[in-house]
């Protein structure tokens, strides 16, 4: 029975991956998944069942996921961080908590989903500001992108500080997108100094810097990335 449930859940996940967006399978499928999760024999079974449920993209599934946000197994918390879209405050609060998890993969997915959703409230800003002080460039970058997407006051200065880091360790893909969203001329001095400093032509860093420069010189000329 356990093996059947695991195989069935994995098949459902594969079926949903082939779709262009999350769409719920027939209601009977969800009706089978929800009680199966409660009867999971171990963490492996629980993980695949929760992942299959998250692919359904339904509120009932997301509410079920949130129950396991503090599960002792990081693989389970990872599924929660990966599966929650954060499109309401309850979901966003769970993601904000998971963005400070002890496991980097959990933090990464939670913060990525926070950077993609539109949910906004003051306490979330506090969490994001805290994450801009992370030792990990990927965490700082995603936190700054989340703040930029919400147009939080002070983000521009924080991005300039990140671009000014003496160690040069930054996640250019996230930082670039954040700068392009704000497209402020205030970024020009630091971007011009970076171009002249130590990022040779042909490197990804150089390409990102040129893109940011172009966007700040000619706001609106670069299409938004998704």
C-alpha positions in Angstrom: 0.0 0.0 0.0 2.8 2.4 0.9 4.7 1.7 -2.3 1.5 2.2 -4.3 0.9 5.6 -2.7 4.4 6.7 -3.4 4.3 5.6 -7.0 0.9 7.1 -7.5 2.0 10.5 -6.0 5.1 10.5 -8.2 3.0 9.9 -11.3 0.7 12.7 -10.4 3.7 15.1 -10.0 5.0 14.1 -13.4 1.6 14.7 -15.0 1.4 18.1 -13.5 5.0 19.0 -14.6 4.0 18.5 -18.2 1.4 21.3 -18.0 2.3 24.9 -18.7 0.8 26.0 -15.4 -0.6 24.5 -12.2 -4.0 23.3 -12.8 -6.0 21.0 -10.5 -6.7 17.5 -11.6 -10.2 16.1 -11.0 -11.5 16.6 -7.4 -11.4 12.9 -6.8 -7.6 13.0 -7.0 -7.3 15.7 -4.3 -9.8 13.8 -2.2 -7.5 10.8 -2.3 -4.3 12.8 -1.6 -5.5 14.6 1.5 -6.3 11.6 3.6 -3.3 9.7 2.2 -1.0 12.4 3.7 -2.5 11.8 7.1 -1.8 8.1 6.8 1.8 8.4 5.5 3.9 5.7 7.0 7.2 7.6 7.0 8.9 10.8 5.8 9.6 9.5 2.4 6.0 8.8 1.7 4.9 12.1 3.3 7.4 14.1 1.1 6.2 12.7 -2.3 2.5 13.0 -1.3 3.0 16.6 -0.2 4.8 17.4 -3.4 2.1 15.8 -5.5 -0.5 17.9 -3.6 1.4 21.1 -4.1 1.3 20.6 -7.8 -2.5 20.7 -7.8 -2.3 24.5 -7.1 -5.4 24.6 -4.9 -6.0 26.5 -1.6 -6.8 23.3 0.3 -3.5 21.9 -0.7 -1.5 24.9 0.3 -3.3 24.9 3.7 -2.2 21.3 4.2 1.4 22.1 3.3 1.6 24.9 5.9 0.8 22.3 8.6 4.3 20.8 8.0 6.3 24.0 7.9 8.1 23.1 11.2 8.5 19.4 10.5 11.9 18.1 11.9 12.9 16.6 8.5 14.4 19.4 6.3 13.2 17.5 3.2 9.6 18.0 4.3 10.2 21.7 5.1 11.8 22.0 1.6 8.6 20.8 0.0 6.6 23.4 1.9 9.0 26.2 0.9 9.0 25.0 -2.7 5.2 24.5 -2.9 3.8 27.6 -1.3 3.1 30.5 -3.7 2.8 33.1 -0.9 -0.2 34.8 -2.4 -1.9 35.5 0.9 -0.5 36.6 4.2 -0.8 33.2 5.9 1.3 31.6 3.2 3.8 34.5 3.1 4.3 34.4 6.9 5.2 30.7 6.6 7.6 31.5 3.8 9.1 34.3 5.8 9.8 31.9 8.7 11.3 29.3 6.3 13.5 31.9 4.7 15.4 31.8 8.0 15.7 28.0 8.2 18.9 26.3 9.1 18.9 24.5 5.8 20.1 26.6 2.8 17.9 24.8 0.2 14.8 25.5 2.4 15.8 29.2 2.8 16.5 29.6 -0.9 13.2 28.3 -2.1 11.2 30.2 0.6 12.9 33.5 -0.3 12.6 32.8 -4.1 8.8 32.4 -3.7 8.6 35.5 -1.5 10.4 37.4 -4.2 7.9 36.3 -6.8 4.7 36.9 -4.9 2.9 40.3 -4.4 1.9 39.8 -0.7 3.1 42.7 1.3 3.1 43.8 5.0 5.5 45.6 7.4 6.7 42.5 9.3 7.8 40.9 5.9 9.9 44.0 5.2 11.7 43.4 8.6 12.5 39.8 7.6 13.8 40.8 4.2 16.0 43.6 5.6 17.5 41.1 8.1 18.2 38.7 5.2 20.1 41.5 3.3 22.8 41.0 5.9 23.3 37.4 5.2 26.8 36.0 4.5 25.4 34.3 1.4 25.2 36.4 -1.8 22.2 34.4 -3.1 20.2 35.3 0.1 21.1 38.9 0.0 20.3 39.1 -3.7 16.9 37.6 -3.4 16.0 39.7 -0.3 17.0 42.9 -2.2 14.9 41.8 -5.2 11.9 41.1 -3.0 12.3 44.6 -1.5 12.7 46.2 -4.9 9.6 44.5 -6.2 7.7 45.9 -3.3 9.3 49.4 -3.7 10.3 49.5 -0.1 12.0 52.8 0.9 15.7 52.4 1.4 16.1 49.6 -1.2 18.0 51.8 -3.6 20.6 52.7 -1.0 20.9 49.0 0.0 21.5 48.0 -3.6 24.2 50.6 -4.0 25.8 49.3 -0.9 25.7 45.7 -2.3 27.2 46.8 -5.6 29.9 48.6 -3.6 31.0 45.5 -1.7 34.8 45.4 -1.6 34.8 41.5 -2.0 32.8 41.7 -5.2 30.7 38.7 -4.0 27.1 39.3 -5.1 24.5 37.4 -7.0 24.4 39.5 -10.2 21.2 38.0 -11.6 19.1 39.0 -8.7 20.8 42.3 -8.1 20.6 43.2 -11.8 16.8 42.5 -11.9 16.3 44.7 -8.7 18.3 47.6 -10.2 16.4 47.3 -13.5 13.1 47.4 -11.6 14.0 50.7 -9.9 16.0 52.0 -12.9 17.3 55.0 -11.0 20.1 57.3 -12.2 21.5 57.1 -8.7 22.9 53.7 -9.6 25.0 55.1 -12.5 28.2 56.2 -10.5 28.7 52.8 -8.9 27.9 50.9 -12.1 30.3 53.0 -14.1 33.0 52.4 -11.5 32.4 48.6 -11.6 32.7 48.6 -15.4 36.1 50.4 -15.1 37.3 48.3 -12.2 37.7 44.5 -12.3 35.0 42.8 -14.4 36.5 42.0 -17.8 34.6 42.0 -21.0 33.0 38.7 -21.8 32.3 37.7 -18.2 28.7 37.4 -17.0 29.3 40.1 -14.4 30.4 42.5 -17.1 27.3 41.7 -19.2 25.0 42.3 -16.1 26.7 45.6 -15.4 26.3 46.8 -19.0 22.6 45.8 -18.9 22.0 47.7 -15.6 23.8 50.7 -17.0 21.7 50.7 -20.1 18.5 50.4 -18.1 19.3 53.2 -15.8 20.4 55.5 -18.7 17.2 54.6 -20.6 14.5 53.5 -18.2 11.8 51.4 -19.8 14.0 50.2 -22.7 14.6 46.8 -21.2 11.6 44.4 -20.8 10.9 43.1 -17.4 12.0 39.5 -16.7 9.8 37.0 -15.1 
